[in-house]
Amino acid sequence: MGETAPLIMIGPGGAAGKGGMGRMLAYLTDALRAIPEAPRVAVLDSYGPGPKALMPAYVAGCAAGLVLHARAGARVAHIHMADWGSVARKGALVHLAKALGLKVVLHLHGANYVETCAAMGPRARRLHAAMLDRADALVVIGSYWRAFMEDVLRVDPDRLHVIPNGVPDPQPAPGGGEREGGAPRILCLGRLSERKGSGVLIQALADPRLEVMGVEACLAGDGDVGRYRDLAGELGLGRRAALPGWVDAGRAQALLRRADIFVLPSRHEGLPVAIIEAMAHGRAVVATPVGAVPDAITHGVTGLLVPPDEPAVLADALAALARDADLRSRLGEAARARYRARFAIGATARRFLRLYAELGLPPRPVDAASRPADSVFQEA
């Protein structure tokens, strides 16, 4: 297996997973590997690329890999967990990691984690509480989730760590996606579903004001793409709305560079990586105040917040941004400033390195002459 990896990162799809959790895992792993004093990290896939019928085999393979790495000297398992079935799968891996003598960081991402916990019966709640108790550290991605863990699940606050998602800096050129004399482009990145508000967004895009302005939109993501293409056709969006299906990280970044407005009208969220990526690109964001989104988007300052399931209100916000380039610019600049202050992946990686050190995984020795001036443990 080669050189021992003291840190094991576990998540669905590994570093190639689709969706925000997979992208966050990849960003964090890359950031850690770029830091000289960071421990060596190995990545295990707990789900696979699909179909779901193969998922049990990937879970078993992940468990076997965890055993092998533990026997080779691994010390910390960083386990990324979402909601519904992910809770059971990751619960089993938490117990296995502890049985192997590893410290466990359980990293909670699930947009529907509240709904998952509410649906549990008495026995499932007891098993879930036992799993949470086994983790050495619980990481949540925003203030909303910390409050839920403390107030509803009664988790010891001393075991909770709020570490928001982070993304790399794309360093956009001044002016971003604005086009000379062209109609603004609207972009949505995320799985097409009712949870993500895809139907609500398509209804809003059919607003006559946006049609008159010639506003174009792209809704990129997997899910029930055919259903939403049909809805767009029924509402007369024609060529104004493109639904290309799932796009990889490179294509997503290209779309962000071309966009003027980013929108994600979800019903439930953790802290969407796509919103943070849009902020990093300096885009004006329209979102809903769900999950930890208000940690990133302050209404009228770093974006616009609208209630879920309100297509008319969403259309008002999109029309206001479409007609006002100065407003787009002001919100986009403030969004990028907040990204740089709170959501840069380098800062996220530094916070995790400090957490790993608290759990007994010290920084890797690095020759002083080769250590960068902005060494990860020297920054605040």
N, C-alpha and C positions, 0 to 999 in steps of 0.2 A: 504493500500500500504506500511505500515511500516514506518520506519524512512525516513525523507525527503532527497532526493538526490538533492543537489543544482546544480549539473552538469548533463546534459542529453547528451549522446553520441548517434548520429544517423547515421546509415550507412546501406548499403545493406547486408542483412543476419545477421545484428547485429554483435556480437562477434564471430559468427560461419560462417561468410560469406566466400565464396570461393574467390580466387584471392588475389592479393597484397593489395588492399584496405581493404578487410575484415581482412586479416592477420595483417595489420598495426593497424587497429582499436582494434583488440584483444590484440596486444602487448602493445599499449598505455594504454588501460583500465587496464590491469594487472599491468603495471608499476605504474600507479596512485594509484591503490588500495594497493600497497605495501608500499606507502609512508605515514607515520602516519599523516602528516599535510595536505595531499591532501584532497580536498572536496570529499564527497561521490558521486559516479557516478552511474547512471543508463543507460542502453543501450536499444535503440529502433531499431527494424528492419524495414527498409523502403522499402524492396523489397520482402523478403521471400526466401525460398529455391528453388522456382520454382514449377510447371511450370509457365510460364509468365502469363497465364490466371488468376492466383491467385494474381498476383502482385498488382492490384488495391485494393484488400481487405487488403493487408499488408500495403499499403500506408495509407488507411483509419484508420487501427488500430494504425499505428504509430502516425497519427495526433491526434487520441483520447487519446493515451498515453501521448502525449506532453501536451494536455490540462489538463489531470489529474495531471501530475507532476507540471505544472505551478501553478495550484490551491493549490497544497500541499506545495509550497514554492520554487520550482526550480528557478534558477536565470540566468543560462547560458545554451544555446543550442549549442553544438559543432556538426556541420552538415558536413558530408563527402560527397563530390560531385565529380562525374566522368565526363562523357560527354554524348552527344546525349540525350536519354530520361531522364537520371539522372538529367540533368540541369532543365528540367521542373518540375520533382518531387521535387527536393530540393528547387527550387524557391518557390513552393507553401508552403513548410515547413518553409522557411525563413520568408515569409510574415506572416504565422500563428504565429510563435514564437515571432515576433515583436509585433503583435496584442495582444499577451498575456503578453507583458511587459518584455520579456526576452532579454538579450543580446545575440547576435549571432556571433559565430565564424564559418565562412564558409571556409572549408578546401578543396582545389582544388587538385584532384589527376589525372584527366582524361588524358590518353595518346593521345586521339583524340580531346582534348578540342579546339585546334587551328582549326581543320577541322570543328568541331561543330559550332564555332563562324562564320567561313567563310560561312557556309551554311545557316545562318539565314537571313531571309528577314527583311525588315525595321521594321515591327511591332515586330517581335521576338527580334530584336536587342534592341529596346526600352524597352521591358519587361525585357530582360536580364540585361540591364544597371540599370534599377530600382531595380532589385533583388540584384545586386552587391552593389548598394548604400545603401540598407537597412541593409546589414551586418555591424556589428560594427567592425569586424576585418576580413581580408582576409588572409588566410595562403596559401602560395605556397611552393612547395617542392624543389625548386632549382633556380639557377640564371637565367636559360633560361625562366622559367615561370614568374619570377618577371619582366624580360624585356618585355615579351609579355603583361602582365597586364598593365605595365606602358606605353609602346610605342604604342601598338595597341588598347587596350581597354581604355586607358587614365584614369586608376585608380589612385587616389591620393596615392603617395608613402608612406605617413604617415599612411595609413590604411593597408599597406602590411607588412607581416611578413614572412621571409624565415625560415622555420623550416623543415629540411630534415627528411625523414623517418628514423626510427631507429629500431633496432632489438635487442633481448637479446643476451648476450654473451654465445656462446656454450662452451667456454673454451676448444678448441680442444687439444688433446694430441699432443706433438711434432711429426712431420712427417706426420700428417694428413692422407690422403687416400693413400699415396704411398705404393706400394706392392713390396716386394723383388723379383726382376726379372720379374714382371708381366707387361703386356702392360697397358698403362694409360687408365683410364676410363674417358669418357666425359659425362657430365650431363647437361641437359637443363630442367628447371622448368618453366612452364607457359602454358597457354591455347594454344593448337595447332591451329594455324591460320596463314594466310599470314601476318597479322600485326606483329606477333611475329617472322616472318621469318622461319617458320617451314619447308616449302618446300626448301628454300635456304639451310638450315642446312642439310637436308637429302641429297641434291645434293652434298654438300661439304663432307659429311661423306662417300660418294661413291668414293672419290678420291683414286686411287691405292696406294698412299703412306701410307694412314691410314690402308688400308687393309693389306699391307705387314707387317706393325708393329703390326697387330692384335688388333688395337684399338677398344674398345667396347664403345657404347653410349647408354644412356637412355634419352628419351624425355618424361617426365612425365607431364601430364596435360589433362584437358578435351578439348572439342571442337570436330572437325571432325577427331576423332582418326582413324576411318576406312579408310578414304581417305589417310591419311599419312602412315598408315601401308601398304596400297596398293602401294604407291609410293616407300617406302623402299624396298618392294619386287621386284618391277619392276627394281630398280637400283641394285639389287643383294646384298643388305646388309645382308640378311639372319639373322643369330643369332647375328650378330654384333650390331644390333640396336633393343632395346626394347622400346615399346610404351605402357606402362601399363595403360594409362588413368589417371584420376585425382587421386592424392594421398593426404592424410591429412597431417597436419603439422608435426606429429611425423614421418611419413614415409619420408617426404621431408628432415627432419633433418638427418635421417639415410642414405639417398642417398647422401647427402652432405658430410657426414663423410667418405663415401666410394669413393667419386669422387676424381679425380686429376685435372681435368679441368672443369670449368663451362663456358657455352656459352649461349648467348641470342642475336641473330642477328636481333633485331626488326627493323621495319620501323618507328614506333612511340612509344614513352614511356613517362611516367611521370618521376618517379625515382623508378625503379623496386626494390621491397622488396627482390626478389629472388637474385639479384646481391649483395645487401648488406649482405644477409645471407651467400652467398658464400664468400664474403670478410671476414666476421666474422669467418668463418671456415678456413681462410687462403688458399683459393683456387686461382689458377691462372684463371683469368677471360678474356674471349673474348667477346666483345660487340660492339655495333654500337654507334656512337656519336650523339644520338638523345635525345631530351628532356633534362633532367638534368643528364643523364648518365655521361657526362664529369666532373661533380662535384665530382663523385666518382672514375672514372677510367681515369687516365692519361696514355696515350699511352707509353708503355715501362717502366713505373714506377710501377703502381698498376694493370696493365693488358695490354691487347692489344685491340686497336680499329680498326675496319674494316668498310668500307662503307656498307650500306644496299644493298641487292639485288645483291651481288657479290659473288657467291658461290666459284669461283676459288680463290679469295683473302681470303675468310674465310677458305678454305682448306689449304692455305699456312700458315695461323696463327695457325691452329690446328696442322698441321704437325710439325711446328717449336717447339711448346710446347710439342708435343708427343715425339719428339726425344731428348729433352733437359731437363733433370730433374733439373739441376741447374737453368735454366731459370724459370721453374715452381716454384721452391722453392723461388727464389728471388722475383718474382712478388707476390706470395702468402703471403710472410712475409710482404711485403710493403702494400699489400691490407689489411691485418689484422691490421697493424699499423694505416692505415687511418681510418678503421672502428672504432677502439678504440678512435681515436681522434675526429671523427665527427659524427658517426652514431650509437653510443650506445643508447639503448632505455632509459636508465636513464637520459642522457643529454636531449633527446627529451622531456621526461616528465617534466623535470625541466623548460624547455623553455615554455612549455604550461602552467605550473603553474604560471609562471611570467605573461604570457599573461592574464590568467584568473584574476589574482590579479589586473592588469591594468583595467580590465572591471568591477571591483567592487566585485569580488568573492575572499575574503581573504583566507589565509590558515586556516585550521581547528586547533583550539587550541589543543596543545599537552603538557602534563606535561614535564617540562624541564628534569627531571630525566630519562624519557623514550625516549626522542628524540635522534636518532642516531647522532654520531659525524659528519657524512656526510649529515646532514639535507639538504633537497632539496633547501632551500633558503640561505644556507651558501656557496654553491658551485658556482663557476663562471659559 
